[in-house]
Amino acid sequence: MDDIFAARVMTSDLHTVSPDTLVETAAGEMLDHDIGSVVVVDDSGHLEGILTTTDFVRIVAERKPKDNTPVAEYMSTDLTTANAQDSIREVADTMVEASVHHMPIVDDTEGVIGMVTTADLAAYLADVETPAPL
């Protein structure tokens, strides 16, 4: 797996929002596209944060009013990222160490270019590994 790079397994069809996007709008985007996160980017497309289904659990648990609340209020900003040429082993190890399910893939000039999720890694392993007999 050291010779397989993040670019091979990442999802590049990203759904992005700005920090000013309302959480209700972001939630609708996630439901409409059956995705577990939206990437928060600035006007130049550079990564600012990520809002995940886990963040919505926190929103509900805190019972704060949600209408007119911007994404910036709840997005995670202490992000762990990778680049497209990182091996998927490095990406997977980093995800486990950081306890994250979504790893933004960034490029120094283009900003965020993709996302590797635990589902992407599982799908990759399902294709390359022969299932163990039951």
N, CA, C and O atoms as a GROMACS GRO file, in nm:
protein
  536
    1MET      N    1   0.081  -0.121   0.000
    1MET     CA    2   0.000   0.000   0.000
    1MET      C    3   0.085   0.126   0.000
    1MET      O    4   0.031   0.235  -0.023
    2ASP      N    5   0.213   0.116   0.025
    2ASP     CA    6   0.296   0.236   0.028
    2ASP      C    7   0.311   0.301  -0.110
    2ASP      O    8   0.345   0.419  -0.119
    3ASP      N    9   0.286   0.225  -0.216
    3ASP     CA   10   0.302   0.282  -0.349
    3ASP      C   11   0.169   0.326  -0.409
    3ASP      O   12   0.165   0.367  -0.525
    4ILE      N   13   0.061   0.320  -0.334
    4ILE     CA   14  -0.069   0.369  -0.377
    4ILE      C   15  -0.089   0.504  -0.309
    4ILE      O   16  -0.073   0.517  -0.188
    5PHE      N   17  -0.123   0.605  -0.390
    5PHE     CA   18  -0.130   0.742  -0.338
    5PHE      C   19  -0.274   0.784  -0.308
    5PHE      O   20  -0.370   0.727  -0.360
    6ALA      N   21  -0.286   0.886  -0.223
    6ALA     CA   22  -0.416   0.938  -0.182
    6ALA      C   23  -0.501   0.977  -0.302
    6ALA      O   24  -0.623   0.960  -0.300
    7ALA      N   25  -0.439   1.029  -0.406
    7ALA     CA   26  -0.513   1.072  -0.524
    7ALA      C   27  -0.593   0.958  -0.586
    7ALA      O   28  -0.695   0.982  -0.650
    8ARG      N   29  -0.548   0.835  -0.568
    8ARG     CA   30  -0.617   0.720  -0.627
    8ARG      C   31  -0.749   0.689  -0.557
    8ARG      O   32  -0.842   0.641  -0.622
    9VAL      N   33  -0.758   0.715  -0.430
    9VAL     CA   34  -0.879   0.678  -0.355
    9VAL      C   35  -0.963   0.799  -0.313
    9VAL      O   36  -1.076   0.781  -0.266
   10MET      N   37  -0.912   0.919  -0.329
   10MET     CA   38  -0.986   1.036  -0.283
   10MET      C   39  -1.107   1.064  -0.371
   10MET      O   40  -1.111   1.028  -0.488
   11THR      N   41  -1.204   1.127  -0.312
   11THR     CA   42  -1.320   1.176  -0.383
   11THR      C   43  -1.289   1.319  -0.425
   11THR      O   44  -1.256   1.402  -0.341
   12SER      N   45  -1.301   1.347  -0.554
   12SER     CA   46  -1.270   1.483  -0.599
   12SER      C   47  -1.396   1.563  -0.629
   12SER      O   48  -1.388   1.682  -0.659
   13ASP      N   49  -1.513   1.500  -0.621
   13ASP     CA   50  -1.640   1.570  -0.641
   13ASP      C   51  -1.683   1.627  -0.506
   13ASP      O   52  -1.772   1.574  -0.439
   14LEU      N   53  -1.616   1.737  -0.467
   14LEU     CA   54  -1.638   1.794  -0.334
   14LEU      C   55  -1.759   1.886  -0.331
   14LEU      O   56  -1.794   1.950  -0.430
   15HIS      N   57  -1.821   1.891  -0.216
   15HIS     CA   58  -1.928   1.986  -0.192
   15HIS      C   59  -1.873   2.088  -0.093
   15HIS      O   60  -1.838   2.054   0.020
   16THR      N   61  -1.864   2.212  -0.138
   16THR     CA   62  -1.804   2.316  -0.056
   16THR      C   63  -1.906   2.421  -0.016
   16THR      O   64  -2.006   2.443  -0.085
   17VAL      N   65  -1.879   2.484   0.096
   17VAL     CA   66  -1.958   2.596   0.144
   17VAL      C   67  -1.862   2.702   0.196
   17VAL      O   68  -1.743   2.675   0.217
   18SER      N   69  -1.912   2.821   0.215
   18SER     CA   70  -1.830   2.928   0.273
   18SER      C   71  -1.854   2.930   0.424
   18SER      O   72  -1.951   2.872   0.472
   19PRO      N   73  -1.766   2.996   0.499
   19PRO     CA   74  -1.786   3.004   0.644
   19PRO      C   75  -1.917   3.073   0.682
   19PRO      O   76  -1.968   3.052   0.792
   20ASP      N   77  -1.973   3.155   0.592
   20ASP     CA   78  -2.097   3.227   0.618
   20ASP      C   79  -2.223   3.146   0.586
   20ASP      O   80  -2.334   3.190   0.618
   21THR      N   81  -2.208   3.031   0.522
   21THR     CA   82  -2.323   2.947   0.488
   21THR      C   83  -2.396   2.907   0.616
   21THR      O   84  -2.334   2.873   0.716
   22LEU      N   85  -2.528   2.912   0.612
   22LEU     CA   86  -2.606   2.872   0.729
   22LEU      C   87  -2.600   2.722   0.748
   22LEU      O   88  -2.594   2.647   0.650
   23VAL      N   89  -2.601   2.677   0.873
   23VAL     CA   90  -2.591   2.534   0.900
   23VAL      C   91  -2.706   2.458   0.837
   23VAL      O   92  -2.689   2.343   0.796
   24GLU      N   93  -2.824   2.519   0.830
   24GLU     CA   94  -2.939   2.454   0.767
   24GLU      C   95  -2.912   2.428   0.619
   24GLU      O   96  -2.950   2.324   0.566
   25THR      N   97  -2.848   2.523   0.552
   25THR     CA   98  -2.814   2.508   0.411
   25THR      C   99  -2.712   2.397   0.394
   25THR      O  100  -2.724   2.314   0.303
   26ALA      N  101  -2.612   2.394   0.481
   26ALA     CA  102  -2.510   2.290   0.475
   26ALA      C  103  -2.572   2.153   0.500
   26ALA      O  104  -2.538   2.056   0.433
   27ALA      N  105  -2.664   2.144   0.596
   27ALA     CA  106  -2.731   2.018   0.625
   27ALA      C  107  -2.812   1.972   0.505
   27ALA      O  108  -2.812   1.853   0.472
   28GLY      N  109  -2.879   2.064   0.440
   28GLY     CA  110  -2.957   2.031   0.320
   28GLY      C  111  -2.867   1.979   0.209
   28GLY      O  112  -2.904   1.883   0.140
   29GLU      N  113  -2.751   2.040   0.191
   29GLU     CA  114  -2.654   1.996   0.091
   29GLU      C  115  -2.608   1.853   0.121
   29GLU      O  116  -2.598   1.770   0.031
   30MET      N  117  -2.581   1.826   0.248
   30MET     CA  118  -2.535   1.693   0.286
   30MET      C  119  -2.645   1.589   0.265
   30MET      O  120  -2.617   1.478   0.218
   31LEU      N  121  -2.768   1.622   0.300
   31LEU     CA  122  -2.879   1.529   0.280
   31LEU      C  123  -2.907   1.508   0.131
   31LEU      O  124  -2.926   1.395   0.087
   32ASP      N  125  -2.910   1.617   0.055
   32ASP     CA  126  -2.940   1.608  -0.089
   32ASP      C  127  -2.840   1.521  -0.163
   32ASP      O  128  -2.876   1.451  -0.258
   33HIS      N  129  -2.715   1.524  -0.120
   33HIS     CA  130  -2.609   1.451  -0.191
   33HIS      C  131  -2.564   1.325  -0.116
   33HIS      O  132  -2.470   1.258  -0.159
   34ASP      N  133  -2.630   1.293  -0.005
   34ASP     CA  134  -2.598   1.174   0.075
   34ASP      C  135  -2.450   1.167   0.108
   34ASP      O  136  -2.383   1.067   0.082
   35ILE      N  137  -2.400   1.278   0.166
   35ILE     CA  138  -2.258   1.288   0.202
   35ILE      C  139  -2.246   1.316   0.352
   35ILE      O  140  -2.340   1.364   0.415
   36GLY      N  141  -2.130   1.285   0.408
   36GLY     CA  142  -2.107   1.300   0.551
   36GLY      C  143  -2.035   1.426   0.591
   36GLY      O  144  -2.010   1.448   0.709
   37SER      N  145  -2.000   1.511   0.491
   37SER     CA  146  -1.929   1.634   0.525
   37SER      C  147  -1.938   1.734   0.411
   37SER      O  148  -1.960   1.697   0.296
   38VAL      N  149  -1.919   1.860   0.446
   38VAL     CA  150  -1.896   1.964   0.347
   38VAL      C  151  -1.765   2.032   0.384
   38VAL      O  152  -1.734   2.050   0.502
   39VAL      N  153  -1.690   2.070   0.283
   39VAL     CA  154  -1.563   2.138   0.302
   39VAL      C  155  -1.590   2.288   0.304
   39VAL      O  156  -1.660   2.340   0.217
   40VAL      N  157  -1.534   2.355   0.402
   40VAL     CA  158  -1.552   2.500   0.415
   40VAL      C  159  -1.430   2.568   0.355
   40VAL      O  160  -1.317   2.545   0.399
   41VAL      N  161  -1.454   2.651   0.252
   41VAL     CA  162  -1.345   2.718   0.181
   41VAL      C  163  -1.368   2.868   0.178
   41VAL      O  164  -1.481   2.916   0.188
   42ASP      N  165  -1.257   2.943   0.161
   42ASP     CA  166  -1.268   3.087   0.146
   42ASP      C  167  -1.298   3.119   0.000
   42ASP      O  168  -1.317   3.028  -0.081
   43ASP      N  169  -1.303   3.248  -0.034
   43ASP     CA  170  -1.336   3.290  -0.170
   43ASP      C  171  -1.236   3.241  -0.273
   43ASP      O  172  -1.268   3.233  -0.392
   44SER      N  173  -1.114   3.209  -0.230
   44SER     CA  174  -1.010   3.160  -0.321
   44SER      C  175  -1.008   3.008  -0.330
   44SER      O  176  -0.926   2.952  -0.402
   45GLY      N  177  -1.097   2.941  -0.258
   45GLY     CA  178  -1.101   2.795  -0.261
   45GLY      C  179  -1.007   2.728  -0.165
   45GLY      O  180  -0.988   2.606  -0.170
   46HIS      N  181  -0.946   2.806  -0.076
   46HIS     CA  182  -0.853   2.747   0.021
   46HIS      C  183  -0.928   2.699   0.145
   46HIS      O  184  -1.023   2.762   0.191
   47LEU      N  185  -0.883   2.588   0.197
   47LEU     CA  186  -0.947   2.520   0.309
   47LEU      C  187  -0.952   2.607   0.434
   47LEU      O  188  -0.850   2.660   0.479
   48GLU      N  189  -1.072   2.621   0.488
   48GLU     CA  190  -1.093   2.693   0.614
   48GLU      C  191  -1.135   2.597   0.725
   48GLU      O  192  -1.102   2.618   0.842
   49GLY      N  193  -1.209   2.492   0.688
   49GLY     CA  194  -1.259   2.398   0.788
   49GLY      C  195  -1.340   2.289   0.724
   49GLY      O  196  -1.344   2.276   0.601
   50ILE      N  197  -1.404   2.210   0.808
   50ILE     CA  198  -1.491   2.102   0.761
   50ILE      C  199  -1.607   2.090   0.857
   50ILE      O  200  -1.591   2.106   0.978
   51LEU      N  201  -1.724   2.063   0.804
   51LEU     CA  202  -1.844   2.041   0.885
   51LEU      C  203  -1.892   1.900   0.855
   51LEU      O  204  -1.920   1.868   0.739
   52THR      N  205  -1.902   1.816   0.957
   52THR     CA  206  -1.936   1.676   0.938
   52THR      C  207  -2.065   1.640   1.013
   52THR      O  208  -2.118   1.720   1.090
   53THR      N  209  -2.112   1.520   0.988
   53THR     CA  210  -2.230   1.473   1.061
   53THR      C  211  -2.205   1.473   1.211
   53THR      O  212  -2.299   1.494   1.289
   54THR      N  213  -2.084   1.450   1.253
   54THR     CA  214  -2.050   1.454   1.395
   54THR      C  215  -2.074   1.594   1.452
   54THR      O  216  -2.119   1.608   1.565
   55ASP      N  217  -2.043   1.697   1.374
   55ASP     CA  218  -2.068   1.834   1.418
   55ASP      C  219  -2.217   1.858   1.438
   55ASP      O  220  -2.257   1.931   1.529
   56PHE      N  221  -2.300   1.797   1.353
   56PHE     CA  222  -2.445   1.815   1.368
   56PHE      C  223  -2.497   1.746   1.493
   56PHE      O  224  -2.594   1.792   1.553
   57VAL      N  225  -2.435   1.638   1.534
   57VAL     CA  226  -2.472   1.575   1.662
   57VAL      C  227  -2.446   1.674   1.775
   57VAL      O  228  -2.527   1.687   1.867
   58ARG      N  229  -2.333   1.744   1.768
   58ARG     CA  230  -2.300   1.843   1.870
   58ARG      C  231  -2.400   1.959   1.867
   58ARG      O  232  -2.441   2.007   1.972
   59ILE      N  233  -2.439   2.003   1.748
   59ILE     CA  234  -2.536   2.113   1.736
   59ILE      C  235  -2.666   2.075   1.805
   59ILE      O  236  -2.721   2.154   1.882
   60VAL      N  237  -2.715   1.955   1.778
   60VAL     CA  238  -2.840   1.911   1.839
   60VAL      C  239  -2.824   1.894   1.990
   60VAL      O  240  -2.912   1.933   2.066
   61ALA      N  241  -2.712   1.835   2.032
   61ALA     CA  242  -2.690   1.812   2.175
   61ALA      C  243  -2.683   1.942   2.253
   61ALA      O  244  -2.728   1.948   2.367
   62GLU      N  245  -2.627   2.045   2.193
   62GLU     CA  246  -2.616   2.174   2.262
   62GLU      C  247  -2.747   2.251   2.259
   62GLU      O  248  -2.763   2.349   2.331
   63ARG      N  249  -2.840   2.206   2.176
   63ARG     CA  250  -2.972   2.269   2.165
   63ARG      C  251  -2.967   2.418   2.143
   63ARG      O  252  -3.050   2.493   2.194
   64LYS      N  253  -2.870   2.461   2.068
   64LYS     CA  254  -2.860   2.603   2.035
   64LYS      C  255  -2.954   2.632   1.918
   64LYS      O  256  -2.979   2.545   1.835
   65PRO      N  257  -3.006   2.754   1.914
   65PRO     CA  258  -3.090   2.787   1.798
   65PRO      C  259  -3.007   2.772   1.670
   65PRO      O  260  -2.893   2.818   1.662
   66LYS      N  261  -3.066   2.707   1.571
   66LYS     CA  262  -2.991   2.680   1.451
   66LYS      C  263  -3.020   2.778   1.338
   66LYS      O  264  -2.937   2.794   1.248
   67ASP      N  265  -3.135   2.843   1.340
   67ASP     CA  266  -3.163   2.929   1.226
   67ASP      C  267  -3.070   3.050   1.226
   67ASP      O  268  -3.044   3.112   1.330
   68ASN      N  269  -3.023   3.081   1.110
   68ASN     CA  270  -2.931   3.193   1.087
   68ASN      C  271  -2.796   3.175   1.156
   68ASN      O  272  -2.729   3.274   1.186
   69THR      N  273  -2.756   3.052   1.180
   69THR     CA  274  -2.625   3.025   1.238
   69THR      C  275  -2.528   2.987   1.126
   69THR      O  276  -2.554   2.892   1.052
   70PRO      N  277  -2.417   3.060   1.113
   70PRO     CA  278  -2.322   3.028   1.006
   70PRO      C  279  -2.240   2.903   1.037
   70PRO      O  280  -2.219   2.868   1.153
   71VAL      N  281  -2.196   2.838   0.932
   71VAL     CA  282  -2.114   2.718   0.942
   71VAL      C  283  -1.991   2.743   1.029
   71VAL      O  284  -1.949   2.655   1.104
   72ALA      N  285  -1.934   2.863   1.020
   72ALA     CA  286  -1.812   2.897   1.096
   72ALA      C  287  -1.830   2.874   1.246
   72ALA      O  288  -1.733   2.853   1.318
   73GLU      N  289  -1.955   2.878   1.292
   73GLU     CA  290  -1.983   2.858   1.435
   73GLU      C  291  -1.953   2.715   1.480
   73GLU      O  292  -1.918   2.693   1.596
   74TYR      N  293  -1.967   2.618   1.390
   74TYR     CA  294  -1.956   2.478   1.429
   74TYR      C  295  -1.849   2.398   1.356
   74TYR      O  296  -1.817   2.287   1.398
   75MET      N  297  -1.793   2.451   1.249
   75MET     CA  298  -1.697   2.372   1.170
   75MET      C  299  -1.571   2.343   1.252
   75MET      O  300  -1.534   2.420   1.341
   76SER      N  301  -1.508   2.232   1.219
   76SER     CA  302  -1.379   2.199   1.279
   76SER      C  303  -1.272   2.276   1.203
   76SER      O  304  -1.273   2.280   1.080
   77THR      N  305  -1.179   2.335   1.275
   77THR     CA  306  -1.072   2.411   1.210
   77THR      C  307  -0.934   2.355   1.238
   77THR      O  308  -0.838   2.391   1.170
   78ASP      N  309  -0.922   2.269   1.336
   78ASP     CA  310  -0.794   2.205   1.366
   78ASP      C  311  -0.785   2.080   1.280
   78ASP      O  312  -0.806   1.968   1.327
   79LEU      N  313  -0.753   2.101   1.152
   79LEU     CA  314  -0.765   1.994   1.054
   79LEU      C  315  -0.634   1.922   1.029
   79LEU      O  316  -0.525   1.980   1.034
   80THR      N  317  -0.647   1.795   1.002
   80THR     CA  318  -0.536   1.713   0.957
   80THR      C  319  -0.558   1.694   0.808
   80THR      O  320  -0.665   1.651   0.765
   81THR      N  321  -0.457   1.726   0.727
   81THR     CA  322  -0.470   1.717   0.582
   81THR      C  323  -0.359   1.630   0.525
   81THR      O  324  -0.263   1.595   0.593
   82ALA      N  325  -0.375   1.597   0.399
   82ALA     CA  326  -0.273   1.522   0.325
   82ALA      C  327  -0.264   1.582   0.186
   82ALA      O  328  -0.345   1.667   0.149
   83ASN      N  329  -0.165   1.538   0.109
   83ASN     CA  330  -0.160   1.581  -0.031
   83ASN      C  331  -0.178   1.459  -0.120
   83ASN      O  332  -0.169   1.345  -0.074
   84ALA      N  333  -0.203   1.484  -0.246
   84ALA     CA  334  -0.239   1.378  -0.340
   84ALA      C  335  -0.130   1.273  -0.356
   84ALA      O  336  -0.159   1.160  -0.396
   85GLN      N  337  -0.006   1.307  -0.327
   85GLN     CA  338   0.104   1.212  -0.344
   85GLN      C  339   0.140   1.136  -0.217
   85GLN      O  340   0.233   1.056  -0.218
   86ASP      N  341   0.067   1.159  -0.107
   86ASP     CA  342   0.089   1.081   0.014
   86ASP      C  343   0.037   0.939  -0.009
   86ASP      O  344  -0.065   0.920  -0.076
   87SER      N  345   0.106   0.840   0.045
   87SER     CA  346   0.058   0.702   0.030
   87SER      C  347  -0.069   0.684   0.111
   87SER      O  348  -0.090   0.750   0.212
   88ILE      N  349  -0.154   0.593   0.064
   88ILE     CA  350  -0.278   0.571   0.140
   88ILE      C  351  -0.248   0.509   0.276
   88ILE      O  352  -0.328   0.524   0.369
   89ARG      N  353  -0.137   0.441   0.289
   89ARG     CA  354  -0.098   0.390   0.421
   89ARG      C  355  -0.073   0.507   0.516
   89ARG      O  356  -0.120   0.506   0.630
   90GLU      N  357   0.001   0.609   0.469
   90GLU     CA  358   0.025   0.728   0.552
   90GLU      C  359  -0.106   0.797   0.587
   90GLU      O  360  -0.128   0.837   0.701
   91VAL      N  361  -0.193   0.811   0.488
   91VAL     CA  362  -0.322   0.876   0.510
   91VAL      C  363  -0.403   0.797   0.613
   91VAL      O  364  -0.458   0.854   0.707
   92ALA      N  365  -0.412   0.666   0.594
   92ALA     CA  366  -0.489   0.582   0.686
   92ALA      C  367  -0.431   0.588   0.827
   92ALA      O  368  -0.505   0.601   0.925
   93ASP      N  369  -0.299   0.579   0.838
   93ASP     CA  370  -0.235   0.586   0.971
   93ASP      C  371  -0.265   0.720   1.038
   93ASP      O  372  -0.296   0.724   1.157
   94THR      N  373  -0.256   0.827   0.962
   94THR     CA  374  -0.282   0.960   1.017
   94THR      C  375  -0.427   0.973   1.060
   94THR      O  376  -0.456   1.032   1.165
   95MET      N  377  -0.519   0.918   0.980
   95MET     CA  378  -0.661   0.924   1.016
   95MET      C  379  -0.687   0.850   1.147
   95MET      O  380  -0.763   0.897   1.232
   96VAL      N  381  -0.625   0.734   1.163
   96VAL     CA  382  -0.642   0.657   1.286
   96VAL      C  383  -0.584   0.734   1.405
   96VAL      O  384  -0.648   0.746   1.509
   97GLU      N  385  -0.461   0.785   1.389
   97GLU     CA  386  -0.396   0.859   1.498
   97GLU      C  387  -0.474   0.982   1.538
   97GLU      O  388  -0.481   1.015   1.657
   98ALA      N  389  -0.533   1.052   1.440
   98ALA     CA  390  -0.607   1.175   1.469
   98ALA      C  391  -0.754   1.149   1.501
   98ALA      O  392  -0.828   1.242   1.534
   99SER      N  393  -0.797   1.023   1.490
   99SER     CA  394  -0.938   0.986   1.512
   99SER      C  395  -1.033   1.067   1.425
   99SER      O  396  -1.132   1.122   1.474
  100VAL      N  397  -1.002   1.073   1.294
  100VAL     CA  398  -1.088   1.144   1.200
  100VAL      C  399  -1.138   1.048   1.093
  100VAL      O  400  -1.074   0.948   1.063
  101HIS      N  401  -1.253   1.080   1.037
  101HIS     CA  402  -1.314   0.999   0.932
  101HIS      C  403  -1.306   1.067   0.796
  101HIS      O  404  -1.338   1.006   0.694
  102HIS      N  405  -1.263   1.192   0.794
  102HIS     CA  406  -1.254   1.270   0.671
  102HIS      C  407  -1.118   1.339   0.666
  102HIS      O  408  -1.081   1.412   0.759
  103MET      N  409  -1.042   1.316   0.559
  103MET     CA  410  -0.910   1.377   0.544
  103MET      C  411  -0.909   1.461   0.415
  103MET      O  412  -0.904   1.406   0.305
  104PRO      N  413  -0.913   1.595   0.430
  104PRO     CA  414  -0.904   1.678   0.309
  104PRO      C  415  -0.768   1.661   0.241
  104PRO      O  416  -0.664   1.653   0.307
  105ILE      N  417  -0.770   1.655   0.109
  105ILE     CA  418  -0.649   1.646   0.029
  105ILE      C  419  -0.627   1.785  -0.030
  105ILE      O  420  -0.712   1.837  -0.102
  106VAL      N  421  -0.511   1.844   0.000
  106VAL     CA  422  -0.486   1.982  -0.040
  106VAL      C  423  -0.365   1.992  -0.132
  106VAL      O  424  -0.274   1.908  -0.129
  107ASP      N  425  -0.367   2.096  -0.212
  107ASP     CA  426  -0.258   2.129  -0.302
  107ASP      C  427  -0.216   2.272  -0.268
  107ASP      O  428  -0.301   2.357  -0.244
  108ASP      N  429  -0.085   2.297  -0.267
  108ASP     CA  430  -0.036   2.430  -0.228
  108ASP      C  431  -0.090   2.542  -0.314
  108ASP      O  432  -0.112   2.652  -0.264
  109THR      N  433  -0.114   2.516  -0.442
  109THR     CA  434  -0.162   2.624  -0.530
  109THR      C  435  -0.312   2.620  -0.552
  109THR      O  436  -0.375   2.725  -0.564
  110GLU      N  437  -0.371   2.500  -0.558
  110GLU     CA  438  -0.514   2.489  -0.588
  110GLU      C  439  -0.604   2.485  -0.464
  110GLU      O  440  -0.726   2.495  -0.476
  111GLY      N  441  -0.545   2.472  -0.348
  111GLY     CA  442  -0.626   2.460  -0.227
  111GLY      C  443  -0.674   2.318  -0.209
  111GLY      O  444  -0.600   2.223  -0.237
  112VAL      N  445  -0.797   2.301  -0.163
  112VAL     CA  446  -0.850   2.167  -0.140
  112VAL      C  447  -0.891   2.105  -0.273
  112VAL      O  448  -0.964   2.166  -0.351
  113ILE      N  449  -0.844   1.983  -0.298
  113ILE     CA  450  -0.871   1.918  -0.427
  113ILE      C  451  -0.945   1.786  -0.413
  113ILE      O  452  -0.988   1.729  -0.512
  114GLY      N  453  -0.960   1.737  -0.291
  114GLY     CA  454  -1.028   1.610  -0.272
  114GLY      C  455  -1.046   1.576  -0.126
  114GLY      O  456  -1.011   1.654  -0.037
  115MET      N  457  -1.102   1.458  -0.104
  115MET     CA  458  -1.128   1.412   0.032
  115MET      C  459  -1.111   1.261   0.034
  115MET      O  460  -1.160   1.192  -0.054
  116VAL      N  461  -1.042   1.211   0.134
  116VAL     CA  462  -1.036   1.067   0.158
  116VAL      C  463  -1.114   1.042   0.286
  116VAL      O  464  -1.090   1.106   0.389
  117THR      N  465  -1.208   0.948   0.279
  117THR     CA  466  -1.288   0.913   0.395
  117THR      C  467  -1.261   0.768   0.432
  117THR      O  468  -1.202   0.693   0.356
  118THR      N  469  -1.306   0.731   0.550
  118THR     CA  470  -1.292   0.592   0.590
  118THR      C  471  -1.368   0.502   0.493
  118THR      O  472  -1.327   0.388   0.470
  119ALA      N  473  -1.477   0.551   0.438
  119ALA     CA  474  -1.552   0.472   0.338
  119ALA      C  475  -1.468   0.452   0.212
  119ALA      O  476  -1.473   0.345   0.152
  120ASP      N  477  -1.392   0.554   0.170
  120ASP     CA  478  -1.304   0.540   0.054
  120ASP      C  479  -1.199   0.433   0.078
  120ASP      O  480  -1.171   0.350  -0.009
  121LEU      N  481  -1.140   0.435   0.198
  121LEU     CA  482  -1.037   0.336   0.231
  121LEU      C  483  -1.097   0.195   0.238
  121LEU      O  484  -1.035   0.099   0.191
  122ALA      N  485  -1.215   0.183   0.295
  122ALA     CA  486  -1.280   0.052   0.302
  122ALA      C  487  -1.313   0.001   0.163
  122ALA      O  488  -1.296  -0.118   0.135
  123ALA      N  489  -1.361   0.088   0.075
  123ALA     CA  490  -1.393   0.048  -0.062
  123ALA      C  491  -1.267   0.004  -0.136
  123ALA      O  492  -1.269  -0.094  -0.210
  124TYR      N  493  -1.158   0.076  -0.114
  124TYR     CA  494  -1.033   0.038  -0.178
  124TYR      C  495  -0.988  -0.100  -0.129
  124TYR      O  496  -0.951  -0.186  -0.210
  125LEU      N  497  -0.991  -0.121   0.001
  125LEU     CA  498  -0.949  -0.249   0.056
  125LEU      C  499  -1.040  -0.363   0.011
  125LEU      O  500  -0.993  -0.474  -0.012
  126ALA      N  501  -1.168  -0.336  -0.003
  126ALA     CA  502  -1.261  -0.439  -0.049
  126ALA      C  503  -1.227  -0.484  -0.191
  126ALA      O  504  -1.248  -0.599  -0.227
  127ASP      N  505  -1.173  -0.391  -0.272
  127ASP     CA  506  -1.137  -0.424  -0.410
  127ASP      C  507  -1.004  -0.498  -0.419
  127ASP      O  508  -0.986  -0.579  -0.510
  128VAL      N  509  -0.912  -0.472  -0.327
  128VAL     CA  510  -0.778  -0.532  -0.338
  128VAL      C  511  -0.757  -0.652  -0.247
  128VAL      O  512  -0.668  -0.733  -0.271
  129GLU      N  513  -0.837  -0.663  -0.144
  129GLU     CA  514  -0.821  -0.773  -0.050
  129GLU      C  515  -0.926  -0.881  -0.076
  129GLU      O  516  -1.042  -0.850  -0.102
  130THR      N  517  -0.886  -1.003  -0.070
  130THR     CA  518  -0.979  -1.114  -0.079
  130THR      C  519  -1.042  -1.132   0.057
  130THR      O  520  -0.972  -1.145   0.158
  131PRO      N  521  -1.176  -1.132   0.062
  131PRO     CA  522  -1.241  -1.149   0.193
  131PRO      C  523  -1.201  -1.281   0.257
  131PRO      O  524  -1.184  -1.383   0.190
  132ALA      N  525  -1.186  -1.277   0.388
  132ALA     CA  526  -1.154  -1.398   0.464
  132ALA      C  527  -1.278  -1.488   0.468
  132ALA      O  528  -1.390  -1.440   0.477
  133PRO      N  529  -1.257  -1.618   0.461
  133PRO     CA  530  -1.372  -1.709   0.470
  133PRO      C  531  -1.437  -1.698   0.608
  133PRO      O  532  -1.371  -1.674   0.709
  134LEU      N  533  -1.566  -1.718   0.609
  134LEU     CA  534  -1.641  -1.708   0.736
  134LEU      C  535  -1.627  -1.833   0.816
  134LEU      O  536  -1.683  -1.843   0.925
   0.00000   0.00000   0.00000
